[in-house]
Amino acid sequence: MAGSGKGQAVRQPQRKGVLLDTSIWVRYLRRGGDREIKAEVKRILSAERVFTCWVVKAELLVRARDDEAFERLSADLEALEEVPITPEVWLEAARLGYTLRRGGLNVPLPDLLIAQAAIAGELQLWHADEHFEYIKQLVPLETKAFIKSK
């Protein structure tokens, strides 16, 4: 805030929590999955506000191995706060996809929607998907990447 005190830096808006991308949930839920991700997700689930959105929920639920797993996962995800996918989120996701495509990069629509949901909700997006690192070069997307070098 300008003029609020001598020598004080302008503060960035504080994020409201974390949105976990499907790529993180899959690695967290998988038996024998990534230890680092498992530890970080456990920590964040108890320490901060964790959000989801219907794109992530749908991507996870279609992977359920049976009816019981589907119902259990659905109930677990319902316990999280949800970022709505509003018409504005859809429009900005389409605009972002258009801009990326004109630059030679095709990003799947679910990733565009998840990125825009994180931006709209003022959330940090945790992911293991390189698309989000490209996206954040164009829009104010805060990320924490769990991408292993090849």
N, C-alpha and C positions, 0 to 999 in steps of 0.2 A: 504494500500500500504506500503510495507516494506521500511524503510529508508526514508519515506517522512516527518518525523518530530518526535521530541522527545515526547514520551508518548502518541502518537495518536493511537487510536484503529483502527484496520482494519475495514473498512466499508463494510457492505454487499451491494450487488447491489440493487439499489432502484427499487422497483416494478413500473411497468408502469401504473397500474390501477387495476381495479377489474373486475372479471368475476363472474356474478351471475348465480348460478346453477338453474336449473328448479325448485327445491324445494323452492327456495327463491321467484322466479317469481310467482309461484302458490299461495303462501301465500300473496304476495304483491297484486296480481290482484283480489283475492277472496274478494267478498263483506263481510264485517265483519271479515276479516282475521286478522292475528296477528298484533296488534298495534305496537309492537316494530319493527318488520320487515318493516311494512309500513313506519314508521318514518325514519328508517335507510336507506331504499332504496331511499326514497325521498331526503334525505340529500346527499347520495352518487351520485345520478343522477345529482345533481346541483353542487357538489363540486369536483368531480374527473372524470377521464376517466373511463367509464363503457364499457365493452366489452361483446360480445356474440360469440357464435360459432353455426354452423349449427345443431349440436346435440341438443343444448338447444332450438334453434328456432323450430326445427321439433317436439320436445317433447311438446312444448307449442302450436304450431299450430294444432296438432292433437286433442287437447282438446277444440278448439274453438266451441262455441255453435251454430253458424250459419255462413253463408257466409259473412255477414257484419262484424261480430266479427273477423273472419279469416283475412279479408282484412285489417281491422284497426290494429290488432295485428301485422300482417306481416309488415305493413308500419312503425309502431312504432319500431319494432325490426331492421328494415333496417337502421334506423337512428343511431344505435349504431355501433361502430367500431367492426370489426370481426376478430377473431383469426382463421386462416385457419387450417383445419384438413388435414395436409400434410401426405404423405406416412410415414415420420419419426414419426409423432404423432401416426398413426395407429400401426406401429411396436412397439413403446415403450408402447402403451396401451396393446397390445397383450402380450408383455414381462411382464408387471406389472401384468396382469390378471393371467398369467401362474405362476408367483412367488407367488401371493396370494393364488391361488388354491392349489399349492403344500403345502402351510402352513395351508390348511383347510378352507379357506374363498373364497366363490364364490361371485365376485362383478360383477354386470351387465355391459356389454360392454359400454353402454352410459356413465356410471360413470367413467369408465377407460379412455374413450376418453376425457371427460370434464376435468378430472384431468390432463391429459397429455397436453391438450390445454392450461390450466392455467400455467403449468410449461413452455411450449414452449414460451408462450407470456409474461413470467415473471410477472404474475398477481396473486393477492390474490384471492382465491376462496371463495366466500360466499356461505354457504349451510345450509341446515337443514336435512342432510342425514348422518348417522353415518358411511357409507362406506368411506367417505373422510377422516375421522379421522384415520381409519385403513390404508388407502393408504398413508397418510403423514408420517407414521412410516417407510416406505420403500423408499420414494422418496422425493426430496426437494419441497414439496408442501406447500405453505403458505395458511392457511385457517382462516376464521372467521366463527365459528359454531353458529347456532341459534337452538340448540337442547334442547328441553324441557325435564326435568327429568320426568320419569314415576312414 
